[in-house]
Amino acid sequence: MGILGQLLIFHLLWAAFVFCQYEDYDFEDEYGGEPDHQLPYYFNPNTQVEVPRFPFPVECARECFCPPAFPLSMYCDHRKLKTIPNIPSHVQQLYLQNNNIEAVPAGPFTNVTFVREINLSYNKIKFHMIDHGVFAKLSNLVQLHLQHNELEEFPFPLPSSLERLLLGFNKISRLPGNALEGLPNMTMLDLCNNLLDDSVFKEKPFSNMKNLMQLNLCNNKLQTMPPDLPSSLRHLSLENNSISHIPENYFSRLPQIIALRMSHNNLQNVPHNIFNLPNLLELNLGHNKLKQVFYIPRSLQHLYIEGNEIENINVTLMCPTLDPLNINQLTYIRVDQNKLTSPISTYAFFCFPLIRTIYYGEQNVTVNRPTRLRTPVFRRFLTPEEFQEAEDNHETLNQETEEDHEAEDSYSHPYYH
């Protein structure tokens, strides 16, 4: 093989290495979640904005790395930068995460026209250090990462092109009425781990976001359900708040909800038919104060009600009628850390013929010491390989600490990927 062939192979291997090293950042990783039905967001090279032809090698800030194989991306992450370098006009993906950046001035973005993604997470940016309108001028910006900074306010104005905005782990305590106006393309908004309380809902900040599909409000100071959410919503995350009540007809305006997370709140009881939603696949009400179960919609596949005060699971309440032509899709129930003294009635297997696993775990029947039901895990219809995998998972569960359980209930498990 000639030297040119060897050089070509070397170049291809090096390009593959660069791609693997700098594959698009997935924000859910920081929350310790597990994969789920929603695919992670990656830029499709076929959708990149048309840019003028430019000679090689391309222009690149000296503090950063611009791979020749991916000339539209500039990597400035993990470099202890305190300021944002000047950004070449052709850049579409800009990675500045994990630095010591405190301000976002307009200067470095003067000639930026085509940028589609900016990652400024894990820095020290404050709201008053962001030049007014610096993001709004970026007319092709689709995704903006600002999680793990020191923002006290929502960073508006923003461009109408924006689709995904990540603001988790900041100090945001209010949402001005006009903060979310003019964002018709927004599909995902992450506000978890901030200081939001019920006062943010007075001006109905989310009502005009007609294309919003995922809203994350976990780990805030909410006491009531957020009102006037758009009917387009499919994923709603409200865990780790102080919500104690769900209004009777709350979900009538949210018919497309697929996944609802409300673990670690103060719910004591819920209206019997409150979760009768046609598309609901996953419902997490773990670690509340529920004393009885409720109606299970036929679409539901995964139910988490661990860490409540349920003494008896009334299957008739969950499944009042049988319909052989439209069977319930429930396959998994987690009911550990309740007050059960006996397994679920076998009638459940007529109502929910697809059930494969019921995790009973330990029950809080006595005050001083938790007890374990005779059958800590019920499984059926498993292939030998699935059974062995389930046994391995069960052994892992037996070794978990309380911190492990809390971690499992953290932000994005199991459907925010």
BAVEX-857630 format. One record per residue (C-alpha): x, y, z; residue in three letters. Coordinates in nm, 2 decimals. Layout:
<atoms>
+--------+--------+--------+-----+
:     px :     py :     pz :   r :
+--------+--------+--------+-----+
:      X :      Y :      Z : Ala :
...
+--------+--------+--------+-----+
</atoms>
This chain:
<atoms>
+--------+--------+--------+-----+
:     px :     py :     pz :   r :
+--------+--------+--------+-----+
:   0.00 :   0.00 :   0.00 : Met :
:   0.14 :   0.34 :  -0.10 : Gly :
:   0.21 :   0.61 :   0.15 : Ile :
:  -0.09 :   0.81 :   0.02 : Leu :
:  -0.32 :   0.52 :   0.10 : Gly :
:  -0.17 :   0.49 :   0.45 : Gln :
:  -0.22 :   0.86 :   0.51 : Leu :
:  -0.58 :   0.83 :   0.39 : Leu :
:  -0.66 :   0.55 :   0.63 : Ile :
:  -0.49 :   0.74 :   0.92 : Phe :
:  -0.70 :   1.05 :   0.84 : His :
:  -1.02 :   0.85 :   0.84 : Leu :
:  -0.94 :   0.68 :   1.18 : Leu :
:  -0.85 :   1.02 :   1.33 : Trp :
:  -1.17 :   1.17 :   1.21 : Ala :
:  -1.37 :   0.89 :   1.37 : Ala :
:  -1.18 :   0.94 :   1.69 : Phe :
:  -1.27 :   1.31 :   1.69 : Val :
:  -1.64 :   1.24 :   1.62 : Phe :
:  -1.66 :   1.00 :   1.91 : Cys :
:  -1.49 :   1.24 :   2.14 : Gln :
:  -1.70 :   1.54 :   2.05 : Tyr :
:  -2.03 :   1.37 :   1.98 : Glu :
:  -2.32 :   1.61 :   2.06 : Asp :
:  -2.38 :   1.67 :   2.43 : Tyr :
:  -2.68 :   1.51 :   2.58 : Asp :
:  -2.81 :   1.72 :   2.87 : Phe :
:  -2.99 :   1.44 :   3.05 : Glu :
:  -2.67 :   1.26 :   3.13 : Asp :
:  -2.61 :   1.50 :   3.42 : Glu :
:  -2.93 :   1.39 :   3.59 : Tyr :
:  -2.83 :   1.03 :   3.60 : Gly :
:  -3.14 :   0.91 :   3.40 : Gly :
:  -3.18 :   0.60 :   3.20 : Glu :
:  -3.27 :   0.57 :   2.83 : Pro :
:  -3.63 :   0.61 :   2.73 : Asp :
:  -3.87 :   0.64 :   2.44 : His :
:  -3.77 :   0.99 :   2.34 : Gln :
:  -3.45 :   0.99 :   2.14 : Leu :
:  -3.17 :   1.22 :   2.24 : Pro :
:  -3.12 :   1.54 :   2.03 : Tyr :
:  -2.85 :   1.53 :   1.76 : Tyr :
:  -2.79 :   1.76 :   1.48 : Phe :
:  -2.86 :   1.61 :   1.14 : Asn :
:  -2.58 :   1.72 :   0.91 : Pro :
:  -2.84 :   1.72 :   0.63 : Asn :
:  -3.02 :   2.01 :   0.80 : Thr :
:  -2.72 :   2.24 :   0.85 : Gln :
:  -2.77 :   2.60 :   0.74 : Val :
:  -2.63 :   2.68 :   0.40 : Glu :
:  -2.30 :   2.86 :   0.44 : Val :
:  -2.07 :   3.03 :   0.19 : Pro :
:  -1.79 :   2.81 :   0.06 : Arg :
:  -1.46 :   2.87 :   0.25 : Phe :
:  -1.11 :   2.75 :   0.19 : Pro :
:  -0.93 :   2.49 :   0.41 : Phe :
:  -0.80 :   2.51 :   0.67 : Pro :
:  -1.10 :   2.69 :   0.82 : Val :
:  -1.07 :   2.98 :   1.06 : Glu :
:  -1.06 :   2.89 :   1.43 : Cys :
:  -1.01 :   3.07 :   1.76 : Ala :
:  -0.66 :   2.99 :   1.89 : Arg :
:  -0.81 :   2.89 :   2.23 : Glu :
:  -1.03 :   2.63 :   2.07 : Cys :
:  -1.02 :   2.32 :   1.84 : Phe :
:  -1.19 :   2.30 :   1.50 : Cys :
:  -1.17 :   1.95 :   1.35 : Pro :
:  -1.11 :   1.96 :   0.98 : Pro :
:  -1.36 :   1.67 :   0.95 : Ala :
:  -1.63 :   1.89 :   1.11 : Phe :
:  -1.55 :   2.24 :   0.99 : Pro :
:  -1.88 :   2.39 :   1.12 : Leu :
:  -1.80 :   2.30 :   1.49 : Ser :
:  -1.58 :   2.48 :   1.73 : Met :
:  -1.48 :   2.31 :   2.06 : Tyr :
:  -1.37 :   2.54 :   2.34 : Cys :
:  -1.49 :   2.32 :   2.63 : Asp :
:  -1.28 :   2.23 :   2.94 : His :
:  -1.02 :   2.49 :   2.88 : Arg :
:  -1.04 :   2.71 :   3.19 : Lys :
:  -1.16 :   3.00 :   2.97 : Leu :
:  -1.27 :   3.32 :   3.15 : Lys :
:  -1.40 :   3.49 :   2.84 : Thr :
:  -1.57 :   3.39 :   2.51 : Ile :
:  -1.32 :   3.40 :   2.22 : Pro :
:  -1.42 :   3.56 :   1.89 : Asn :
:  -1.64 :   3.32 :   1.69 : Ile :
:  -1.58 :   3.28 :   1.31 : Pro :
:  -1.88 :   3.35 :   1.10 : Ser :
:  -1.92 :   3.00 :   0.96 : His :
:  -1.95 :   2.82 :   1.29 : Val :
:  -2.28 :   2.63 :   1.35 : Gln :
:  -2.20 :   2.44 :   1.67 : Gln :
:  -2.02 :   2.62 :   1.95 : Leu :
:  -1.91 :   2.43 :   2.26 : Tyr :
:  -1.80 :   2.64 :   2.56 : Leu :
:  -1.91 :   2.42 :   2.85 : Gln :
:  -1.71 :   2.35 :   3.17 : Asn :
:  -1.51 :   2.68 :   3.18 : Asn :
:  -1.50 :   2.98 :   3.41 : Asn :
:  -1.69 :   3.22 :   3.18 : Ile :
:  -1.88 :   3.49 :   3.37 : Glu :
:  -2.02 :   3.71 :   3.10 : Ala :
:  -2.17 :   3.69 :   2.75 : Val :
:  -2.08 :   4.01 :   2.57 : Pro :
:  -2.20 :   4.09 :   2.22 : Ala :
:  -1.84 :   4.14 :   2.08 : Gly :
:  -1.75 :   3.77 :   2.01 : Pro :
:  -2.08 :   3.72 :   1.83 : Phe :
:  -2.05 :   4.02 :   1.60 : Thr :
:  -2.01 :   3.82 :   1.28 : Asn :
:  -2.19 :   3.51 :   1.38 : Val :
:  -2.47 :   3.43 :   1.14 : Thr :
:  -2.52 :   3.06 :   1.11 : Phe :
:  -2.48 :   2.92 :   1.47 : Val :
:  -2.74 :   2.66 :   1.56 : Arg :
:  -2.62 :   2.53 :   1.89 : Glu :
:  -2.44 :   2.71 :   2.18 : Ile :
:  -2.34 :   2.52 :   2.49 : Asn :
:  -2.25 :   2.75 :   2.78 : Leu :
:  -2.33 :   2.50 :   3.06 : Ser :
:  -2.11 :   2.46 :   3.37 : Tyr :
:  -1.98 :   2.82 :   3.38 : Asn :
:  -2.04 :   3.12 :   3.61 : Lys :
:  -2.27 :   3.34 :   3.40 : Ile :
:  -2.51 :   3.58 :   3.57 : Lys :
:  -2.81 :   3.74 :   3.41 : Phe :
:  -2.68 :   4.10 :   3.43 : His :
:  -2.35 :   3.99 :   3.26 : Met :
:  -2.54 :   3.89 :   2.94 : Ile :
:  -2.55 :   4.18 :   2.69 : Asp :
:  -2.91 :   4.26 :   2.61 : His :
:  -3.02 :   4.10 :   2.29 : Gly :
:  -2.70 :   3.90 :   2.23 : Val :
:  -2.89 :   3.58 :   2.18 : Phe :
:  -3.19 :   3.74 :   2.01 : Ala :
:  -2.97 :   3.84 :   1.71 : Lys :
:  -2.88 :   3.48 :   1.63 : Leu :
:  -3.16 :   3.41 :   1.39 : Ser :
:  -3.07 :   3.04 :   1.33 : Asn :
:  -3.01 :   2.94 :   1.69 : Leu :
:  -3.20 :   2.61 :   1.77 : Val :
:  -3.05 :   2.49 :   2.10 : Gln :
:  -2.91 :   2.68 :   2.39 : Leu :
:  -2.75 :   2.52 :   2.70 : His :
:  -2.72 :   2.75 :   3.00 : Leu :
:  -2.76 :   2.49 :   3.28 : Gln :
:  -2.53 :   2.49 :   3.58 : His :
:  -2.47 :   2.87 :   3.59 : Asn :
:  -2.56 :   3.15 :   3.83 : Glu :
:  -2.86 :   3.30 :   3.64 : Leu :
:  -3.10 :   3.49 :   3.87 : Glu :
:  -3.34 :   3.57 :   3.59 : Glu :
:  -3.47 :   3.42 :   3.27 : Phe :
:  -3.22 :   3.51 :   2.99 : Pro :
:  -3.45 :   3.70 :   2.75 : Phe :
:  -3.49 :   3.82 :   2.48 : Pro :
:  -3.43 :   3.51 :   2.27 : Leu :
:  -3.45 :   3.43 :   1.90 : Pro :
:  -3.78 :   3.30 :   1.76 : Ser :
:  -3.59 :   3.01 :   1.60 : Ser :
:  -3.51 :   2.85 :   1.94 : Leu :
:  -3.64 :   2.50 :   1.99 : Glu :
:  -3.46 :   2.37 :   2.30 : Arg :
:  -3.36 :   2.58 :   2.60 : Leu :
:  -3.18 :   2.43 :   2.90 : Leu :
:  -3.17 :   2.64 :   3.22 : Leu :
:  -3.15 :   2.37 :   3.50 : Gly :
:  -2.94 :   2.43 :   3.81 : Phe :
:  -2.95 :   2.81 :   3.82 : Asn :
:  -3.11 :   3.06 :   4.07 : Lys :
:  -3.40 :   3.17 :   3.86 : Ile :
:  -3.69 :   3.28 :   4.08 : Ser :
:  -3.93 :   3.46 :   3.84 : Arg :
:  -4.05 :   3.45 :   3.48 : Leu :
:  -4.15 :   3.80 :   3.35 : Pro :
:  -4.46 :   3.80 :   3.15 : Gly :
:  -4.28 :   3.87 :   2.82 : Asn :
:  -3.99 :   3.63 :   2.89 : Ala :
:  -4.14 :   3.35 :   2.68 : Leu :
:  -4.31 :   3.55 :   2.42 : Glu :
:  -4.21 :   3.52 :   2.06 : Gly :
:  -4.09 :   3.16 :   2.08 : Leu :
:  -4.33 :   2.98 :   1.85 : Pro :
:  -4.08 :   2.69 :   1.78 : Asn :
:  -3.99 :   2.60 :   2.14 : Met :
:  -4.05 :   2.23 :   2.19 : Thr :
:  -3.84 :   2.17 :   2.51 : Met :
:  -3.79 :   2.39 :   2.82 : Leu :
:  -3.59 :   2.28 :   3.12 : Asp :
:  -3.62 :   2.48 :   3.44 : Leu :
:  -3.55 :   2.21 :   3.69 : Cys :
:  -3.34 :   2.29 :   4.00 : Asn :
:  -3.42 :   2.66 :   4.03 : Asn :
:  -3.61 :   2.88 :   4.28 : Leu :
:  -3.95 :   2.90 :   4.11 : Leu :
:  -4.27 :   2.92 :   4.32 : Asp :
:  -4.64 :   2.96 :   4.24 : Asp :
:  -4.61 :   3.33 :   4.17 : Ser :
:  -4.45 :   3.26 :   3.84 : Val :
:  -4.78 :   3.14 :   3.71 : Phe :
:  -4.97 :   3.47 :   3.76 : Lys :
:  -4.89 :   3.59 :   3.41 : Glu :
:  -4.94 :   3.25 :   3.24 : Lys :
:  -4.59 :   3.23 :   3.10 : Pro :
:  -4.64 :   2.90 :   2.91 : Phe :
:  -4.99 :   2.95 :   2.76 : Ser :
:  -4.87 :   3.08 :   2.42 : Asn :
:  -4.61 :   2.81 :   2.36 : Met :
:  -4.82 :   2.62 :   2.11 : Lys :
:  -4.55 :   2.37 :   2.02 : Asn :
:  -4.41 :   2.30 :   2.36 : Leu :
:  -4.38 :   1.92 :   2.41 : Met :
:  -4.15 :   1.88 :   2.72 : Gln :
:  -4.16 :   2.10 :   3.03 : Leu :
:  -3.93 :   2.03 :   3.32 : Asn :
:  -4.01 :   2.21 :   3.65 : Leu :
:  -3.87 :   1.95 :   3.89 : Cys :
:  -3.68 :   2.06 :   4.21 : Asn :
:  -3.84 :   2.40 :   4.26 : Asn :
:  -4.08 :   2.54 :   4.52 : Lys :
:  -4.42 :   2.48 :   4.36 : Leu :
:  -4.72 :   2.41 :   4.58 : Gln :
:  -4.99 :   2.39 :   4.30 : Thr :
:  -5.01 :   2.24 :   3.96 : Met :
:  -4.89 :   2.49 :   3.69 : Pro :
:  -5.20 :   2.63 :   3.52 : Pro :
:  -5.26 :   2.71 :   3.15 : Asp :
:  -5.01 :   2.47 :   3.00 : Leu :
:  -5.03 :   2.43 :   2.62 : Pro :
:  -5.23 :   2.13 :   2.49 : Ser :
:  -4.93 :   2.02 :   2.29 : Ser :
:  -4.74 :   1.91 :   2.60 : Leu :
:  -4.64 :   1.54 :   2.61 : Arg :
:  -4.38 :   1.52 :   2.89 : His :
:  -4.43 :   1.70 :   3.22 : Leu :
:  -4.18 :   1.68 :   3.51 : Ser :
:  -4.29 :   1.81 :   3.85 : Leu :
:  -4.11 :   1.59 :   4.09 : Glu :
:  -3.94 :   1.72 :   4.41 : Asn :
:  -4.19 :   2.01 :   4.47 : Asn :
:  -4.45 :   2.05 :   4.74 : Ser :
:  -4.77 :   1.99 :   4.54 : Ile :
:  -5.05 :   1.86 :   4.75 : Ser :
:  -5.35 :   1.87 :   4.52 : His :
:  -5.45 :   1.80 :   4.15 : Ile :
:  -5.77 :   1.98 :   4.04 : Pro :
:  -6.04 :   1.75 :   3.91 : Glu :
:  -6.03 :   1.84 :   3.54 : Asn :
:  -5.67 :   1.94 :   3.53 : Tyr :
:  -5.56 :   1.71 :   3.25 : Phe :
:  -5.86 :   1.77 :   3.03 : Ser :
:  -5.66 :   2.04 :   2.85 : Arg :
:  -5.35 :   1.81 :   2.82 : Leu :
:  -5.48 :   1.51 :   2.62 : Pro :
:  -5.14 :   1.43 :   2.46 : Gln :
:  -4.95 :   1.37 :   2.78 : Ile :
:  -4.73 :   1.06 :   2.74 : Ile :
:  -4.53 :   1.07 :   3.06 : Ala :
:  -4.60 :   1.24 :   3.39 : Leu :
:  -4.35 :   1.26 :   3.68 : Arg :
:  -4.48 :   1.38 :   4.02 : Met :
:  -4.27 :   1.18 :   4.27 : Ser :
:  -4.15 :   1.34 :   4.59 : His :
:  -4.45 :   1.57 :   4.64 : Asn :
:  -4.72 :   1.59 :   4.91 : Asn :
:  -5.02 :   1.43 :   4.73 : Leu :
:  -5.25 :   1.25 :   4.98 : Gln :
:  -5.53 :   1.16 :   4.75 : Asn :
:  -5.61 :   1.22 :   4.38 : Val :
:  -5.95 :   1.22 :   4.20 : Pro :
:  -6.03 :   0.86 :   4.09 : His :
:  -6.03 :   0.93 :   3.71 : Asn :
:  -5.77 :   1.21 :   3.71 : Ile :
:  -5.52 :   1.01 :   3.50 : Phe :
:  -5.77 :   0.88 :   3.24 : Asn :
:  -5.56 :   1.00 :   2.95 : Leu :
:  -5.56 :   0.83 :   2.61 : Pro :
:  -5.19 :   0.84 :   2.55 : Asn :
:  -5.04 :   0.81 :   2.90 : Leu :
:  -4.75 :   0.55 :   2.90 : Leu :
:  -4.57 :   0.62 :   3.22 : Glu :
:  -4.69 :   0.76 :   3.56 : Leu :
:  -4.46 :   0.82 :   3.85 : Asn :
:  -4.63 :   0.91 :   4.18 : Leu :
:  -4.36 :   0.76 :   4.41 : Gly :
:  -4.28 :   0.91 :   4.75 : His :
:  -4.60 :   1.09 :   4.81 : Asn :
:  -4.87 :   1.03 :   5.08 : Lys :
:  -5.13 :   0.84 :   4.88 : Leu :
:  -5.34 :   0.60 :   5.08 : Lys :
:  -5.53 :   0.43 :   4.79 : Gln :
:  -5.50 :   0.35 :   4.42 : Val :
:  -5.69 :   0.51 :   4.13 : Phe :
:  -5.82 :   0.43 :   3.78 : Tyr :
:  -5.54 :   0.31 :   3.54 : Ile :
:  -5.59 :   0.41 :   3.18 : Pro :
:  -5.56 :   0.13 :   2.92 : Arg :
:  -5.26 :   0.29 :   2.76 : Ser :
:  -5.05 :   0.30 :   3.07 : Leu :
:  -4.74 :   0.07 :   3.07 : Gln :
:  -4.53 :   0.16 :   3.37 : His :
:  -4.67 :   0.27 :   3.71 : Leu :
:  -4.45 :   0.38 :   4.01 : Tyr :
:  -4.64 :   0.43 :   4.34 : Ile :
:  -4.36 :   0.33 :   4.58 : Glu :
:  -4.30 :   0.52 :   4.90 : Gly :
:  -4.66 :   0.60 :   4.98 : Asn :
:  -4.90 :   0.49 :   5.26 : Glu :
:  -5.11 :   0.23 :   5.06 : Ile :
:  -5.23 :  -0.06 :   5.28 : Glu :
:  -5.44 :  -0.24 :   5.02 : Asn :
:  -5.44 :  -0.23 :   4.64 : Ile :
:  -5.80 :  -0.25 :   4.52 : Asn :
:  -5.78 :  -0.39 :   4.17 : Val :
:  -6.14 :  -0.30 :   4.11 : Thr :
:  -6.06 :   0.07 :   4.15 : Leu :
:  -5.78 :   0.04 :   3.91 : Met :
:  -5.97 :  -0.17 :   3.66 : Cys :
:  -6.35 :  -0.15 :   3.70 : Pro :
:  -6.43 :  -0.33 :   3.37 : Thr :
:  -6.28 :  -0.59 :   3.14 : Leu :
:  -6.27 :  -0.54 :   2.76 : Asp :
:  -6.11 :  -0.84 :   2.58 : Pro :
:  -6.09 :  -0.62 :   2.26 : Leu :
:  -5.91 :  -0.34 :   2.43 : Asn :
:  -5.69 :  -0.48 :   2.70 : Ile :
:  -5.49 :  -0.28 :   2.95 : Asn :
:  -5.12 :  -0.23 :   2.85 : Gln :
:  -4.97 :  -0.22 :   3.21 : Leu :
:  -4.65 :  -0.43 :   3.23 : Thr :
:  -4.47 :  -0.30 :   3.53 : Tyr :
:  -4.57 :  -0.19 :   3.88 : Ile :
:  -4.35 :  -0.07 :   4.16 : Arg :
:  -4.52 :  -0.07 :   4.50 : Val :
:  -4.23 :  -0.11 :   4.76 : Asp :
:  -4.21 :   0.11 :   5.07 : Gln :
:  -4.59 :   0.11 :   5.12 : Asn :
:  -4.79 :  -0.07 :   5.40 : Lys :
:  -4.90 :  -0.38 :   5.21 : Leu :
:  -4.93 :  -0.70 :   5.41 : Thr :
:  -5.03 :  -0.92 :   5.12 : Ser :
:  -4.96 :  -0.94 :   4.74 : Pro :
:  -5.20 :  -0.79 :   4.48 : Ile :
:  -5.51 :  -1.00 :   4.41 : Ser :
:  -5.47 :  -1.25 :   4.13 : Thr :
:  -5.77 :  -1.07 :   3.97 : Tyr :
:  -5.51 :  -0.82 :   3.86 : Ala :
:  -5.39 :  -1.06 :   3.60 : Phe :
:  -5.73 :  -1.07 :   3.43 : Phe :
:  -5.74 :  -0.69 :   3.43 : Cys :
:  -5.38 :  -0.65 :   3.33 : Phe :
:  -5.29 :  -0.96 :   3.13 : Pro :
:  -4.96 :  -0.81 :   3.01 : Leu :
:  -4.81 :  -0.76 :   3.36 : Ile :
:  -4.45 :  -0.90 :   3.37 : Arg :
:  -4.31 :  -0.75 :   3.69 : Thr :
:  -4.45 :  -0.63 :   4.02 : Ile :
:  -4.18 :  -0.51 :   4.26 : Tyr :
:  -4.30 :  -0.54 :   4.62 : Tyr :
:  -3.96 :  -0.49 :   4.79 : Gly :
:  -3.98 :  -0.39 :   5.15 : Glu :
:  -4.30 :  -0.26 :   5.31 : Gln :
:  -4.33 :  -0.02 :   5.60 : Asn :
:  -4.58 :  -0.22 :   5.80 : Val :
:  -4.41 :  -0.17 :   6.13 : Thr :
:  -4.27 :   0.15 :   6.26 : Val :
:  -3.93 :   0.03 :   6.37 : Asn :
:  -3.84 :  -0.21 :   6.10 : Arg :
:  -3.95 :  -0.26 :   5.73 : Pro :
:  -4.08 :  -0.60 :   5.64 : Thr :
:  -4.06 :  -0.79 :   5.31 : Arg :
:  -4.35 :  -0.97 :   5.15 : Leu :
:  -4.31 :  -1.34 :   5.09 : Arg :
:  -4.28 :  -1.26 :   4.72 : Thr :
:  -4.06 :  -0.95 :   4.69 : Pro :
:  -4.07 :  -0.96 :   4.31 : Val :
:  -4.33 :  -1.12 :   4.09 : Phe :
:  -4.23 :  -1.20 :   3.74 : Arg :
:  -4.39 :  -1.40 :   3.46 : Arg :
:  -4.37 :  -1.46 :   3.08 : Phe :
:  -3.99 :  -1.42 :   3.08 : Leu :
:  -3.76 :  -1.59 :   2.85 : Thr :
:  -3.46 :  -1.76 :   3.03 : Pro :
:  -3.24 :  -1.47 :   2.93 : Glu :
:  -3.49 :  -1.21 :   3.06 : Glu :
:  -3.53 :  -1.41 :   3.38 : Phe :
:  -3.16 :  -1.41 :   3.44 : Gln :
:  -3.14 :  -1.04 :   3.37 : Glu :
:  -3.43 :  -0.97 :   3.61 : Ala :
:  -3.26 :  -1.18 :   3.88 : Glu :
:  -2.94 :  -0.98 :   3.84 : Asp :
:  -3.14 :  -0.66 :   3.86 : Asn :
:  -3.31 :  -0.78 :   4.17 : His :
:  -2.98 :  -0.86 :   4.34 : Glu :
:  -2.87 :  -0.50 :   4.26 : Thr :
:  -3.19 :  -0.37 :   4.41 : Leu :
:  -3.13 :  -0.56 :   4.73 : Asn :
:  -2.80 :  -0.38 :   4.77 : Gln :
:  -2.93 :  -0.03 :   4.72 : Glu :
:  -2.91 :   0.24 :   4.98 : Thr :
:  -3.17 :   0.51 :   5.04 : Glu :
:  -2.95 :   0.75 :   4.83 : Glu :
:  -2.97 :   0.50 :   4.55 : Asp :
:  -3.35 :   0.51 :   4.55 : His :
:  -3.34 :   0.89 :   4.56 : Glu :
:  -3.10 :   0.89 :   4.27 : Ala :
:  -3.33 :   0.67 :   4.07 : Glu :
:  -3.61 :   0.92 :   4.12 : Asp :
:  -3.39 :   1.20 :   4.01 : Ser :
:  -3.46 :   1.43 :   3.72 : Tyr :
:  -3.49 :   1.23 :   3.40 : Ser :
:  -3.54 :   0.86 :   3.47 : His :
:  -3.69 :   0.70 :   3.28 : Pro :
:  -3.84 :   0.91 :   3.00 : Tyr :
:  -3.64 :   1.23 :   2.95 : Tyr :
:  -3.39 :   1.09 :   2.70 : His :
+--------+--------+--------+-----+
</atoms>
